[in-house]
Amino acid sequence: MARPINRVENYTTPALVMGFVNLLWFFGVLLAIWGLPAVLVAGWVLNYAITLFERHLRAQGKYP
């Protein structure tokens, strides 16, 4: 028997907050182990990966 489709919760904000928390502890561990240059390199690599992903989505027409 088919049930009607109900509205679901919007988990965008909690997901973004947890992503931020994970990024903070990741950068904190890098800072504690290898120092600020490692954090800067990791941030640059992450930024570059996000840029490449955005270009890929734009090329496929899936991103405005």
DRENGUKE-36245 format. One record per atom (N, C-alpha, C, O, CB): residue in one letter; x, y, z. Coordinates in steps of 0.001 Angstrom, whole numbers, plus 500000, padded with zeros to 6 digits. Glycine has a CB too. Layout:
! residues N
AXYZ ...
***
This chain:
! residues 64
M500831498837500000 M500000500000500000 M500891501246500000 M501791501370500830 M499046499987501207 A500642502147499087 A501457503348498944 A501078504387499984 A499899504665500205 A501310503931497541 R502085504950500613 R501861506024501575 R502105507361500891 R502910507448499964 R502779505863502819 P501422508391501338 P501661509702500733 P503058510218501101 P503593509885502158 P500578510711501186 I503629511022500230 I504946511598500479 I504786512798501408 I504057513744501111 I505643512014499143 N505486512733502540 N505415513806503519 N506615514730503378 N507628514376502775 N505340513238504941 R506478515916503946 R507561516869503954 R508675516368504868 R508401515768505908 R507064518254504398 V509926516609504489 V511063516174505305 V511750517393505917 V511579518522505457 V512072515348504456 E512522517136506956 E513264518197507627 E514377518709506718 E514917517963505902 E513846517694508966 N514714519985506867 N515815520582506132 N517065520499507007 N517163521181508027 N515496522062505729 Y518010519667506606 Y519226519456507376 Y520418520211506803 Y521558519850507093 Y519542517986507441 T520195521236506007 T521287521985505401 T522129522688506457 T523355522574506440 T520744523000504406 T521504523404507365 T522254524140508380 T523053523214509293 T524234523482509519 T521310524984509211 P522476522144509827 P523298521247510649 P524453520611509870 P525533520404510423 P522428520155511239 A524232520305508605 A525305519719507802 A526438520722507594 A527611520355507661 A524761519245506445 L526094521982507343 L527122523006507165 L527878523274508467 L529091523481508450 L526491524302506650 V527172523270509582 V527830523481510876 V528792522332511173 V529917522570511611 V526781523610512010 M528371521105510944 M529253519971511199 M530440519954510240 M531543519563510621 M528475518666511087 G530216520376508995 G531343520500508065 G532353521510508563 G533559521283508466 G530854520899506678 F531871522634509100 F532753523651509662 F533513523109510868 F534715523342510996 F531950524892510059 V532827522390511749 V533477521812512933 V534553520814512510 V535648520813513073 V532432521121513849 N534256519972511533 N535244519005511063 N536444519699510433 N537582519272510626 N534611518046510061 L536198520754509689 L537291521510509085 L538162522147510165 L539387522163510042 L536740522590508136 L537539522672511223 L538304523281512310 L539205522280513019 L540374522573513268 L537367523914513310 W538674521095513349 W539538520148514056 W540616519604513141 W541725519319513595 W538716519001514630 F540309519454511850 F541319518992510890 F542463519997510802 F543632519617510859 F540688518774509493 F542127521283510661 F543156522315510602 F543895522424511936 F545094522703511954 F542535523667510227 G543198522209513046 G543844522234514355 G544875521135514507 G545958521368515044 G542814522114515445 V544551519942514042 V545501518829514104 V546704519118513215 V547845518896513619 V544824517505513679 L546452519614512007 L547569519972511121 L548456521034511763 L549682520947511698 L547042520477509764 L547837522033512381 L548588523096513031 L549440522550514173 L550591522957514337 L547640524170513550 A548890521644514952 A549617521093516095 A550776520196515661 A551815520157516320 A548666520309516986 I550598519480514558 I551624518527514142 I552688519176513257 I553883519029513514 I550982517364513405 W552256519899512206 W553206520415511227 W553289521933511149 W554164522457510459 W552857519891509897 G552420522645511822 G552504524097511856 G551646524780510808 G550903524143510061 G553916524518511682 L551774526113510779 L550945526937509916 L551136526677508422 L550151526715507686 L551219528363510199 P552360526413507934 P552494526144506492 P551643524962506011 P551114524987504900 P553947525878506159 A551515523939506841 A550695522788506462 A549222523170506379 A548503522688505503 A550886521642507462 V548770524032507285 V547378524493507257 V547133525319506005 V546100525169505353 V547042525321508523 L548077526189505666 L547934527011504463 L547907526153503197 L547101526397502299 L549077528028504381 V548772525163503123 V548794524270501955 V547502523466501878 V546935523312500796 V550012523318502015 A547036522955503002 A545787522185503004 A544611523057502587 A543739522605501845 A545528521581504393 G544577524293503051 G543516525214502654 G543568525515501164 G542533525574500499 G543615526509503448 W544775525706500643 W544926525973499215 W544478524764498385 W543781524920497383 W546389526332498890 V544877523573498803 V544483522342498087 V542976522160498122 V542372521805497110 V545176521104498701 L542363522398499268 L540908522277499384 L540205523286498484 L539228522947497815 L540467522473500841 N540691524509498464 N540113525536497606 N540252525147496137 N539313525320495361 N540783526895497866 Y541403524630495754 Y541633524214494368 Y540707523058493985 Y540161523041492882 Y543105523802494168 A540527522092494895 A539647520954494613 A538201521411494442 A537495520921493561 A539741519911495739 I537761522341495275 I536396522858495150 I536231523601493833 I535193523480493182 I536052523785496332 T537240524370493429 T537186525092492163 T537108524121490993 T536326524334490066 T538405526008492014 L537909523059491022 L537854522060489953 L536492521383489886 L535967521138488800 L538942521011490155 F535920521083491053 F534602520459491094 F533543521388490518 F532650520945489797 F534238520070492528 E533642522683490838 E532697523654490295 E532825523748488777 E531817523799488071 E532922525031490932 R534048523772488276 R534252523802486819 R533654522575486149 R533047522671485083 R535743523895486490 H533832521427486780 H533288520178486238 H531757520239486172 H531158519844485171 H533739518972487101 L531131520735487243 L529669520843487257 L529186521852486218 L528172521622485559 L529173521247488656 R529901522969486064 R529507523965485068 R529626523397483661 R528785523685482809 R530367525230485201 A530649522598483402 A530851522000482094 A529718521025481755 A529349520877480590 A532204521285482044 Q529177520369482768 Q528085519432482564 Q526726520128482538 Q525710519501482238 Q528104518380483647 G526707521419482852 G525457522160482873 G524613521901484104 G523411522163484090 G524668521834481667 K525214521392485168 K524462521085486385 K524592522178487436 K524054522047488535 K524927519767486964 Y525298523249487111 Y525517524339488047 Y525307525646487286 Y525863525826486203 Y526951524269488690 P524519526547487835 P524207527773487071 P525407528659486819 P525279529711486193 P523165528572487792 
***
